[in-house]
Amino acid sequence: MNILVTGCSGFIGSNFVRMVLRDYPTWQICNLDLLTYAGNPENLRDVEDNPNYRFYQGDIVDPEAVEKAASLLPGPVDAIVNFAAESHVDNSIKNPGIFVQTNIQGTLTLLNYAQKHKIRLVQVSTDEVYGTLGATGLFTEDTPLAPNSPYSASKTGADLLVRAWVETYGLDAVVTRCSNNYGPYQYPEKLIPLAVSHLMEGKNIPVYGKGLNVRDWLHVDDHCTGILLALEKGKSGGIYNIGGNNEWTNIDIAHEIVKIMGLSTDRIEFVEDRLGHDLRYAIDATLIRTELGWEPKYDFTTGLPETIKWYQENEAWWKPLKARLGQ
């Protein structure tokens, strides 16, 4: 297959590219990425000489950039997998316009390309489109969409555009919605890499509010496996939730990190809560398990220590990124 992937110099996309190049040796990939602040060429430095991999720097909002990236593949594009997105909730609160531009307008450009060439599109989305849960219950694919931040609203808008293109134009498209990812190459503004890197630098871990917000943690490799199954076997128009069945409060995550690193809970510091901070996310991944045969391989008791070790051993990767963030 010839796959156009977007935003793959970021966290999840770079892990996806690495998995495809390892497990699908006859596939060809072109990565279209604008290299905004979270797009890091170092994430794929180890595969840049792979003959099955190509890179084009450009904006998914620009139809010409999409065409040029596609032309780098050795034949017609068979599918698009869209990872490209502005994704940090705090940034969306400060500057929502860029989220609308990239996440909605960019998806529209890709939909138009996929429609023109009659190819499959996989839209990589988030459980945040569902809003927030109380103390019980799980998000299913039928949960009403109720986004609470500019980021999640922009992702919801993109998901609804995909639905409209399926229903109106008969486009072959699939949407995946994941829970919180963790693993190597995650940008150090996110909780786990931020906590590990802060502790390594002698700083405290900042935890919003009282730390009682709950997230369902999923290893990035398990997420990528689910995306590949959706690409290869997903039903057109289908939505597939991908979750870890692995709920933790933020404060418990912080406690676990300091324990694994052999430090004191004195290194945890509560900070002012985020505006509109959703209380709890938790995904029911029954559909992708039963329909596509997906099963996660990572257990958090081993996945979290492995992830912490990766950041401890790759200080040269995250230090320049934190300097750029001013952290």
C-alpha positions in Angstrom: 0.0 0.0 0.0 1.0 3.6 -0.6 -0.1 5.6 2.5 -0.1 9.3 3.0 0.2 10.0 6.7 -0.1 13.5 8.2 1.4 14.9 11.3 3.7 12.0 11.8 6.6 14.0 13.2 4.6 14.2 16.4 4.1 11.6 19.2 1.5 9.1 18.0 2.3 9.5 14.3 6.0 8.8 14.7 5.3 5.6 16.6 2.8 4.6 13.9 5.4 5.2 11.1 8.0 3.2 13.0 5.5 0.3 13.5 4.4 0.3 9.8 8.0 0.3 8.5 8.8 -2.6 10.9 5.8 -4.8 10.4 4.7 -3.9 6.8 7.9 -4.0 4.7 6.0 -3.7 1.4 4.2 -0.5 2.4 5.3 2.9 1.3 4.7 6.0 3.5 4.9 9.7 2.9 4.7 11.9 6.0 3.2 15.3 5.5 4.0 17.5 8.4 4.2 21.3 8.9 6.7 20.8 11.8 5.0 23.2 14.1 6.3 23.3 17.7 5.2 19.7 18.5 6.5 18.3 15.2 10.0 17.1 15.8 12.2 15.7 13.0 14.2 13.9 15.7 11.2 11.6 16.3 11.9 9.9 13.0 15.6 10.4 12.6 16.2 6.7 12.9 14.0 5.9 9.8 14.7 8.9 7.6 17.0 6.8 5.3 14.5 3.9 5.0 13.6 3.5 1.3 10.0 3.0 2.2 9.7 6.4 4.0 9.4 9.9 2.5 8.9 13.3 4.1 7.3 16.5 2.9 7.1 19.6 4.9 3.8 21.3 4.4 0.4 22.3 5.8 -2.6 19.9 5.5 -4.8 23.0 5.1 -3.0 23.6 1.7 -4.4 21.4 -1.1 -1.2 21.9 -3.1 1.0 20.6 -0.2 -1.2 17.5 0.0 -0.8 16.9 -3.8 2.9 17.4 -3.6 3.3 15.0 -0.7 1.2 12.4 -2.4 3.4 12.7 -5.6 6.4 11.5 -3.6 4.9 8.0 -3.3 5.8 5.5 -6.0 2.2 5.1 -7.1 -1.3 6.3 -6.4 -2.2 6.9 -2.8 -4.3 4.0 -1.4 -5.2 5.6 1.9 -4.7 8.7 4.2 -4.2 8.4 7.9 -4.7 11.8 9.6 -2.7 12.4 12.8 -2.1 16.1 12.1 -3.7 18.2 14.8 -3.1 20.9 17.3 -3.7 18.9 20.5 -2.9 20.7 23.7 -6.0 21.8 25.6 -4.2 24.7 27.4 -3.0 26.1 24.1 -6.5 25.8 22.6 -7.8 28.0 25.5 -5.3 30.7 24.8 -5.4 30.5 21.0 -8.5 28.6 19.6 -8.2 30.0 16.1 -5.2 27.8 15.1 -7.1 24.7 16.4 -10.1 25.5 14.1 -7.7 26.1 11.2 -5.6 23.0 11.5 -8.1 20.5 12.9 -11.2 21.4 10.9 -10.0 23.2 7.8 -7.1 20.7 7.5 -9.4 17.8 7.7 -11.6 19.3 5.1 -8.7 19.5 2.7 -7.9 15.8 3.3 -11.5 14.8 2.8 -11.6 16.6 -0.5 -8.4 14.8 -1.7 -9.7 11.4 -0.5 -13.1 12.1 -2.3 -11.3 13.2 -5.5 -9.2 10.0 -5.6 -11.7 7.6 -4.1 -9.5 6.4 -1.3 -9.9 5.5 2.3 -9.3 8.1 5.1 -8.7 7.2 8.7 -9.4 10.2 11.0 -7.5 9.8 14.3 -9.6 11.5 16.9 -10.0 11.6 20.7 -12.3 10.6 23.5 -12.5 14.3 24.5 -15.2 14.8 21.8 -17.6 13.0 24.2 -17.1 15.6 27.0 -16.8 14.4 30.6 -18.1 11.4 32.6 -19.2 11.3 36.2 -17.9 8.7 38.6 -19.4 5.8 36.6 -20.0 4.8 33.0 -17.9 4.5 29.9 -17.8 6.3 26.6 -19.2 4.1 23.8 -19.3 4.9 20.1 -23.0 6.0 20.6 -22.2 8.5 23.4 -23.5 11.9 22.3 -20.7 14.4 21.4 -20.4 17.1 24.0 -16.9 18.8 23.7 -15.9 21.2 26.5 -12.7 22.8 25.3 -11.8 24.6 22.0 -9.5 21.6 21.3 -12.2 19.0 21.7 -14.7 21.1 19.8 -12.3 21.4 16.9 -11.8 17.6 16.8 -15.6 17.1 17.1 -16.1 19.4 14.1 -13.6 17.4 12.1 -15.3 14.1 13.1 -18.6 15.4 11.9 -17.1 16.5 8.6 -15.9 12.9 8.1 -19.4 11.7 8.9 -20.9 14.1 6.4 -18.5 13.1 3.6 -19.4 9.4 4.2 -23.2 10.1 4.2 -23.3 12.7 1.4 -20.5 11.7 -1.0 -20.1 8.0 -0.1 -16.5 8.5 1.0 -14.7 5.4 2.5 -13.7 6.7 5.9 -13.2 5.5 9.4 -12.9 7.4 12.7 -10.9 6.2 15.7 -11.2 7.8 19.2 -8.5 7.0 21.7 -8.0 7.6 25.4 -4.9 9.2 26.9 -1.7 7.9 25.3 1.6 7.4 26.9 5.0 6.1 25.7 8.2 7.2 24.0 8.5 10.5 22.0 5.6 12.2 23.7 6.0 16.0 23.8 7.2 17.1 27.2 4.2 19.4 27.9 2.1 16.3 28.6 1.7 14.8 32.1 4.0 11.8 32.2 7.0 13.2 30.2 6.6 16.5 32.0 6.6 14.9 35.4 9.6 12.7 34.6 11.7 15.5 33.1 10.8 17.9 35.9 11.9 15.4 38.5 15.2 14.8 36.7 15.8 18.6 36.6 15.1 18.9 40.4 11.7 20.5 39.9 8.3 19.5 41.3 5.5 17.8 39.4 2.7 20.3 38.7 -0.8 18.7 39.3 -3.9 20.6 38.4 -6.4 21.3 41.2 -6.6 18.5 43.6 -5.4 15.9 41.1 -8.7 14.0 41.1 -9.3 14.1 37.3 -9.4 10.6 35.9 -7.9 9.5 32.6 -7.9 6.1 30.9 -4.2 5.4 29.9 -3.3 3.6 26.7 0.2 2.7 25.5 0.9 4.4 22.1 1.9 1.1 20.5 -1.5 -0.4 21.4 -3.2 2.6 20.0 -1.2 2.3 16.7 -2.2 -1.3 16.4 -5.8 -0.3 16.7 -5.4 2.4 14.0 -3.9 -0.2 11.6 -6.8 -2.6 12.2 -9.2 0.2 11.5 -7.3 1.1 8.3 -7.2 -2.5 7.0 -10.5 -3.9 8.3 -12.7 -1.1 9.7 -16.2 -0.7 8.3 -16.7 2.4 6.2 -18.4 5.0 8.3 -17.4 3.2 11.4 -16.2 4.7 14.6 -13.9 2.7 16.8 -13.0 3.6 20.4 -9.6 2.5 21.5 -9.0 2.6 25.2 -6.8 0.9 27.8 -9.4 0.0 30.5 -6.8 1.6 32.8 -8.2 4.5 34.8 -6.0 6.6 37.1 -6.4 9.9 38.8 -3.7 12.4 38.0 -2.6 12.5 41.6 -2.2 8.7 41.6 -0.2 8.9 38.4 2.1 11.5 40.1 2.5 9.3 43.1 3.4 6.3 40.9 6.0 8.2 39.0 7.8 9.5 42.1 7.7 6.0 43.6 9.2 4.4 40.5 11.9 7.1 40.4 12.7 6.6 44.1 11.6 10.1 45.2 9.4 11.6 47.8 5.8 12.7 47.3 7.0 16.2 48.5 8.0 16.6 44.9 4.3 16.9 43.9 2.9 20.4 43.7 -0.7 21.4 43.2 -1.4 24.3 40.8 -4.4 26.3 39.7 -6.9 24.1 37.9 -7.3 24.2 34.1 -10.4 26.1 32.8 -13.2 23.7 31.9 -11.2 20.7 33.1 -13.1 17.5 32.3 -13.5 15.3 35.4 -13.2 11.8 33.9 -12.7 10.0 30.6 -13.1 6.2 30.2 -13.5 4.2 27.1 -15.5 1.1 26.2 -13.4 -0.6 23.6 -15.7 -3.6 23.1 -16.5 -2.8 19.5 -12.9 -2.8 18.2 -12.2 -5.9 20.2 -15.1 -7.9 18.9 -15.3 -6.5 15.3 -11.6 -6.1 14.5 -9.9 -8.4 17.0 -7.9 -5.7 18.7 -6.2 -6.6 22.0 -3.8 -4.3 23.9 -0.4 -5.9 24.7 0.9 -3.4 27.3 0.1 -3.6 31.0 0.5 -0.3 32.9 2.6 -2.0 35.6 5.3 -2.6 33.0 4.4 0.0 30.5 4.8 3.0 32.8 8.2 2.0 34.2 9.4 1.3 30.6 8.2 4.7 29.6 9.9 6.5 32.5 13.1 4.7 31.7 12.9 5.8 28.1 12.7 9.5 29.2 15.5 9.0 31.7 17.7 7.5 28.9 16.8 10.1 26.3 17.5 13.4 28.0 19.1 14.7 24.9 15.8 14.3 23.1 13.5 16.2 25.5 15.9 18.9 26.9 15.8 21.0 23.7 12.0 20.7 23.5 11.6 21.9 27.1 14.0 24.8 26.4 11.8 25.8 23.5 8.7 25.6 25.8 10.5 27.8 28.3 10.0 25.1 31.0 
